[in-house]
Amino acid sequence: MQSALILSPAILGLVLLATAAGSLVSMPITGWLIAHYGSRPLVRVSGILFCLSLPPMAMARNAWELGATLFLFGITAGSLNVSMNTHAVAVEQDYGRPIMGSFHAYWSAGAMTGSALGGWAAGVGMGPFPHFLAATAAFLAVMAAAISVLHYPEHTAPVTRLSLRIPRAVAGLGLIACAISVVEGSMADWTAVYLDSVLLTGAGTAALGYSCYAAAMIVTRILSDRITQWLGRPMLVRVGSLVAFVGLGLSLLTNSWQVALAGFAIVGLGVAAIIPNIFGAAGRVASLPPGVGMAAVTTMAYMGFLGGPPLIGAFAEWLGLRIALVFVLLCLVTAAAFASLVPPVGSGE
C-alpha cells in the first residue's frame, strides 16, 4: 500500500494513526451502548462491520482515502474489542471459573496465523484487493458461525448519561492495563530493533525476538486459566510482572543474543495472563455496567499500547535503546506494586 500510493514514511505514520483514533472514539461509546442493549447485539454488528471494513482500504487512491478507511476500520475494531471481551466476561461468569486466558490464547494464535498467511499472500504476489476480499469472505464465515451461538444470558443496567468520573477500582485496573500494554507494545515494536542495533545480530536473527515472546505468550495463555485458579488474580498480576521484569532485565544486561532471546521469552511468560485477568475483572466492577468498565479499562490499555513505544523511541534518541527500555521495567514494577487493586476471582468485584 505504501509503494502503490507513493507515501513517505512520515505520511504513512500519520495515516496509520487513523486506526488508533477510530478505536479510541468507539470504545467508550460501545461501553455505553452495551450498558443499554447488552454485548451480544454489539458483537454481532461490530463483528460483521469489522469484516466488511477490509476491502475499502485496498481501494484507497490517496492518503486521505486510506486514512478515512483506516479510521472506519479502527471504529469497528475498537467496538468489537470491547463488546467481545464484555461478552466473554458473561460467559466466564456462567462457567463459574476463569476462562478469559483461553479466549486471549485464541487471539494470540490468530494473530500469528494471520501474520503468516499475510506474508504468504504477499510472497505469491497477491494484490491487496483480492487478498482483503478473500480475508473478508473467510472472516464473515467464521463470524457467522461464532455469532450464531452467542446465547449466554447477561444483565443490562442502562446508564442515563456519560460521566467522566472513573471509580477507583476501574482506575486501578486501567493503570495496570496501561502499564502492561506499554510492555506488550514495546515487545512488538522494539525487540527486533534492540537485537539488530544493540546486539548486532542482523535482521534475520532480530526477527526471532518477537517470535520467542509471542510463542511464550500463547503457551502461557493456554495454561493461564489454571494458573489463575491456583494463584488468584492479584498474585498472578504480581508474580507475572516480576517474572517479566527478570526476563527483560536479563535481556538488557547481556551481550549475548541467545540469552536476550531467552529473556524476551520469559517476558512473554510473565505478562501473557495479566491482560486477560484485568479484562475479566474490569467487566465485573460492581458500581458499573460491564460494558462501561470494560470500555474504560480497554481504552486505557490501548493508550499504553500505542503511546509507550513512541515514548521509548524518544528516550532512545537521548539515552540509547538499552537505557530507554528501562522504562518498560518501571512499568512492570508499577503493575506489581498495584496488583492488590485487582479483585480476586469470585469476589463479586
Residue, then its C-alpha position, 0 to 999 in steps of 0.5 A: m500500500q505504501s509503494a502503490l500510493i507513493l507515501s513517505p514514511a512520515i505520511l504513512g505514520l500519520v495515516l496509520l494513526a487513523t486506526a488508533a483514533g477510530s478505536l479510541v472514539s468507539m470504545p467508550i461509546t460501545g461501553w455505553l451502548i452495551a450498558h443499554y442493549g447488552s454485548r451480544p447485539l454489539v458483537r454481532v454488528s461490530g463483528i460483521l462491520f469489522c469484516l466488511s471494513l477490509p476491502p475499502m482500504a485496498m481501494a484507497r487512491n490517496a492518503w486521505e482515502l486510506g486514512a478515512t478507511l483506516f479510521l472506519f476500520g479502527i471504529t469497528a475494531g475498537s467496538l468489537n474489542v470491547s463488546m467481545n471481551t464484555h461478552a466473554v466476561a458473561v460467559e466466564q461468569d456462567y462457567g463459574r471459573p476463569i476462562m478469559g486466558s483461553f479466549h486471549a490464547y485464541w487471539s494470540a494464535g490468530a494473530m500469528t496465523g494471520s501474520a503468516l498467511g499475510g506474508w504468504a499472500a504477499g510472497v505469491g504476489m497477491g494484490p491487496f484487493p483480492h487478498f482483503l476480499a478473500a480475508t473478508a469472505a473467510f472472516l464473515a464465515v467464521m463470524a457467522a458461525a461464532i455469532s450464531v451461538l452467542h446465547y449466554p444470558e447477561h444483565t443490562a443496567p442502562v446508564t442515563r448519561l456519560s460521566l467522566r468520573i472513573p471509580r477507583a477500582v476501574a482506575g486501578l485496573g486501567l493503570i495496570a492495563c496501561a502499564i502492561s500494554v506499554v510492555e506488550g507494545s514495546m515487545a512488538d515494536w522494539t525487540a527486533v530493533y534492540l537485537d539488530s542495533v544493540l546486539l548486532t545480530g542482523a535482521g534475520t536473527a532480530a526477527l526471532g525476538y518477537s517470535c520467542y515472546a509471542a510463542a511464550m505468550i500463547v503457551t502461557r495463555i493456554l495454561s493461564d486459566r489454571i494458573t489463575q485458579w491456583l494463584g488468584r488474580p492479584m498474585l498472578v498480576r504480581v508474580g507475572s510482572l516480576v517474572a517479566f521484569v527478570g526476563l527483560g532485565l536479563s535481556l538488557l544486561t547481556n551481550s549475548w543474543q541467545v540469552a536476550l532471546a531467552g529473556f524476551a521469552i520469559v517476558g512473554l511468560g510473565v505478562a501473557a495472563i495479566i491482560p486477560n485477568i484485568f479484562g475479566a475483572a474490569g467487566r465485573v466492577a460492581s458500581l458499573p455496567p460491564g460494558v462501561g468498565m470494560a470500555a474504560v479499562t480497554t481504552m486505557a490499555y490501548m493508550g499504553f499500547l500505542g503511546g509507550p513505544p513512541l515514548i521509548g523511541a524518544f528516550a532512545e534518541w537521548l539515552g540509547l535503546r538499552i537505557a530507554l527500555v528501562f522504562v518498560l521495567l518501571c512499568l512492570v514494577t508499577a503493575a506489581a506494586f498495584a496488583s492488590l487493586v485487582p479483585p480476586v476471582g469470585s469476589g463479586e468485584 
